[in-house]
Amino acid sequence: MIKIVLADDEHLVRGAIAALLGLEDDLEVVAQVGRGDQVVDAVLEHAASIAVLDIEMPGATGLDVAARLKTSAPACGVVILTSFGRPGYLRRALASGARGFLAKDAPVDQLAGAIRRVHEGGRYIDTDLAAAAMVGGESPLTDREAEVLRAASDGATVARIAASLHLTEGTVRNYLSNAIGKTGADNRMSAIRTAQDMGWL
């Protein structure tokens, strides 16, 4: 029996996926959580061998959780479900340790197959999402530029961003300026939207 922890902040979606997976003879959803920061504890508590994670969740993103599981529960395979076909997400998911990546609206037999393949040590990557990632190209942003854009995404002032990231205000302005130029945007909010649409943040 493959023990699964399912993490999605949408209760109805989580319940539907769990019910459908429960129809499979060899799959058992042992825990359901609605926040990313609950996943590692659930995996450890239930000795789960697979974590099925939504990308966008409160507490921690699925990508952050995948990276934590790589160190906290390295035997647990990670399958990422996404409703966002953003090119940068696939690269970031693979870099974080995920071995499965498919769309949330995939048929349940495809999800079940992905879980089985990851459980056996393989990978399962949705071909449409892989094609979109190849077309989208690599992120032109450095890690620090992306970090500054993320910090600016809630409308934070330069001073607040500088304080939270332990940078000078001039350095923050330089990173924002570089990010605006690299995304071809006219201003920081446009750069943030472009970077989010491409999955670079």
Secondary structure, 3 states (H helix, E strand, C coil): CEEEEEECCCHHHHHHHHHHHCCCCCEEEEEEECCHHHHHHHHHHHCCCEEEEECCCCCCCHHHHHHHHHHHCCCCEEEEEECCCCHHHHHHHHHHCCCEEEECCCCHHHHHHHHHHHHCCCCEECHHHHHHHHHHCCCCCCHHHHHHHHHHCCCCCHHHHHHHHCCCHHHHHHHHHHHHHHHCCCCHHHHHHHHHHCCCC
